[in-house]
Amino acid sequence: MKLVTIRKDEGNYPAVKTESGILDLSTYMPDASSVPELIEKYSTQDIRKVVQQAKDFIKEDSLSIGPSIDDPEKIICIGKNYGKHAAETGSDIPEFPILFNKFKNALSGDGDTIKLSDVAKKIDYEAELAIVIGKEAKDVSEQDALDYVFGYTAANDLSARDLQFRTNQWLLGKSLDGFCPIGPHLVTADEIEDPNALEISCTVNGEVRQKSNTGDMIFSCKKLISYISQYMTLKPGDVILTGTPEGVILGYDESEQVWLRDGDQVAVEIEGIGELRNTMKG
């Protein structure tokens, strides 16, 4: 099953993408005004029953689609979590997962135009697999960790490198407005057999920049969920961006670094999930 959000009435509302079109779930589940609320209050079986009985599907091209997960309590990001990416940036393999965060102001959706900030010049892409938590998780084991996943989506951890490294805290360069495109939809966990065996890529204007597999993660998805849950309670709808593979602009020699600029078309594609596309605007 594939969930999306649709933009209407100055908000985002949960919906399901099907072969018949988009089904607006707010009509059937009015007490779930966001995807995290939907995940917390209803099972995937509940949602499937609604889809099976519904007839009022809407053509996708007539709607404005938002980020595939809206209003999460937490957006937790993992730094330097692919072996080859750590190598290209001259970093040691981390002993523990490197955690930082983005905020909800950074969320944007598939097809959105992302404004390049006037206060930053070195804007980079980062293709990432995003985990969406399905139920409260605290002190969970690695063995059980994937049982707490609702689904997966694609993300682009856009990064203003000049701001990221202004101090030893990365936050400023990571959470500019719109700098967390996420989509094109949220795929339920039952459709992804192994989140650490997925092809992942990023293109800029059709040119392949990143091409790898989530199997290159240093800390697997189940390890990340277990580790984070030892320190903070994960809630339904929380998002974990699991890190990016090699091929980012930061990893190029300085003489070859051409940062994202006005008009660039950036696409992140993950096997089994789909392609997240955004246009940069100066």
N, C-alpha and C positions, 0 to 999 in steps of 0.2 A: 504494500500500500504506500502511496505517495501523498504526503501532506504538503500544502502550501498555505500562504496567507494571501488574502485579497484585501486591497485597500478600498475602503468606503467609509463615508461619514467621518472623515478625518482620523481613521484608525485602521488597524490591521485585524482581520478576523480569520479564524481557521477554516480551511477548506480541504477537500480531497480532490486530487487529480485522477481522472479515470479515462478510459477509452471513449466514454460518452461525453466527456467534458468536465468542467469543474463543478463540484457540488459545494455550495455555501453551507457550512455546518451550523452557522449562527441561527439559522431558522429552526433547526432540529435540536440544538443543544445551546439554548440562549444563556445558560449559566456558565458557559465556557467561552469567554470573550477573547481568549488568547490561546496559543498553542500550549504553553505550560499548564494552564487551567484544564485544557482538554485532556492532556496526558494524565494529569492528577485525578480527574474525575471520571474518566471513561477508559475502558479497555479497547484494544484494537478490535475485539469482537463486537463491541457496542457500535463502533464506527462502521464496521463492515455491514452490520445489519441495517443501519441507516442507508448506506449506499445501495444495498440490494433492493430496498423498498422505494427509494426516491426516483422521481422522474424529472425533476426540475433542474437539469444540468445546464450549465452556461458555457458558451464557447470561450475558450481561453483568450483569444485575441480581442475579446470585447471587455476584458478585465485588466485592472492594474494589479500585478502580482508583487507582493512584498517579500521581505526576507523569509526563508523557510522556517525559521524559529524566531518568534517575537517575544519581547518582554521576559527574557530569562533573568533569574535572580543573579546568576553569575556567568561571566564569560572568562574561562580560565585558559590561558595559552601556555604552550610548552616551547621553550627555546632550545635550539641546537639538538633536536631529537632524531636526526638522521645521521648515520655515520659519515656519509660522503659530504653532507652539508657542513658538519663540524670541521671536516678536513679542509674544505675549500675556504673556510673563514679563519683557518689557522688556529682552531680551538682544540683543546684537549677533550677527550670523551668525558662528559660529565659523570660524576659519581652518583648524583641524584638528579631527578628531573628538575629542570629550571622553570619555575613558575612565574608568570606575570599575568596581567589581565587587560582586557578591553572593557569598555562600558557600552550601554545600550545606544548612546549617541552615535556609535561607530557602525551600527547595523545598517545594511542596505541590501537590496535584493537583486536577483538576476535581471539583467537588462538595464539596471540603473546607471545613470551617468554619475561618476565620482568626481567631485570638485577637487582639483589639486590645490593644496593650501598655499596661500600667498606667503606664509611664514616658513615654508620648507621648500627645499630644492631637490633633495635626493630621495625621490619616491621609488620604492622597490615593491615587487610582487612577491608573494609567498603562497604557493598552492598548498592547501592543507585539508586533510580529512578531519571533519568535526564530529564528535560524539555528542549525542543528546541523551541526557539521563531520563529514565522512565519512572523511577521510584526512589524514595529517600534512601540514601546510601551512607552509612557510617561504619567505619572499621570493617569493611568487607574484605574478604580474601581474594587473592588473584584468581583462585579456582572458580569463585562465584561471581566475579566482577561483571562479566558480560551479561549476566542475568538482570542487571540493573540498567541496561541500555534500552532506550525506547527505539532509537534509530540513528541513522548517520546522514550527513549532508556534506556538501563541498563548501569550502571557505577560501577566501583570499586574505591572508594576514598582511594587508597593505602596511608598509612601514616607511616612515620618514627617517631615513638613516641619519641625517644631520641632526635631527632632534633626538633620536634614540640614543645617540652616543654623546650628547651634550653633557650628560652626567652619567654616573654609573647605574642609574635607574632608567629602565627602558620605556616607562609608561608614556611619556610625552610624545614620543615618535610612533606610538602604536594605537592611540585612541583618538585620532582626529576624526571629525565628523565624516561618516560614511566609509571609514577605513576598515570595515569588516563586512564586505559583501558575503552573503551566505545563501546557498540555494543550489540548483534551481528548485529542488523540493527536498523534503525530509523523507527518506526511505526507511521503512520500519525494519527492525533488526532481523526479522525472519527472512528477509530477502538478501541479507549479506551473510554468507556462510562463515567467512573469516575476514575480519576487518584488517588483518595484517597480511593480506595476500591480494591487494588491489593495485592495479596500475593507476598511476597518478601523473598528471602532466599539466604544464602551463604553456600557453602560446601568447606571443605579443604580435599583433598584426599578422597572424598566421604562422609566424616563425616559432618553432619549438624551442623553448628556453629551459624547461624542466621536464624530465621524463624519467620516472623511477617507479618503485613499488613500495607500498607501505610496509613490506617485509624488512626494509632497511631501517626501520625505527630502532633506536637504541632501547627505549622503554616502550613495550607493547601497549596496546589499548587497555588490556586487562591490568597491566602493571600500573598504568597511570591512574586508572579509576581507584584501584586499591590504595595506592600511595596517597592520593589526594584525600581520600575518605578517612585516612588516619588523622588528618589535621582539621578538616572542615566537613560539615555535613552537606552532601550533595543533594539537591532537591530536584523534583520533576521539572524538566525544561532547562536545567543548567547545561551549558555548552562547554566542551573541552576541545580546543583546537590543538591537534596532536603534533604540530611541528611541520617543517617543510623540507623537501629534499634539496639536493644540490642544483645549482643553476641560477641562483639569484644574482642580481646585478652586483650586490656587495662582494660576491665571490670572484668577480672579474678583476684583472689587473686594472689599476686606476686609469691607465691610458685608454682602456676599452669600455669604461663604465658610461653608458648612456642611460640616464634615469628616465622614468616614465614621463611622458609629456602630453600636451594637448592633442586629442584625437586618437591616442593609442587605444587599440582594442585588445583587452586582456581576457583570456579564457582559461578557466581551470576545469579540468575534466578528470573524473574519478570513475573507474570501472564500477558498474552496477548502480551508479548514482546519477550521472549525467554531467552536463556542461554548464558551468556558471560563467556568464559573459557580462563584461562591463566596459564602458567607454570612459576614458580619462578626459577631463575638461580643465583647461588652464584658466 
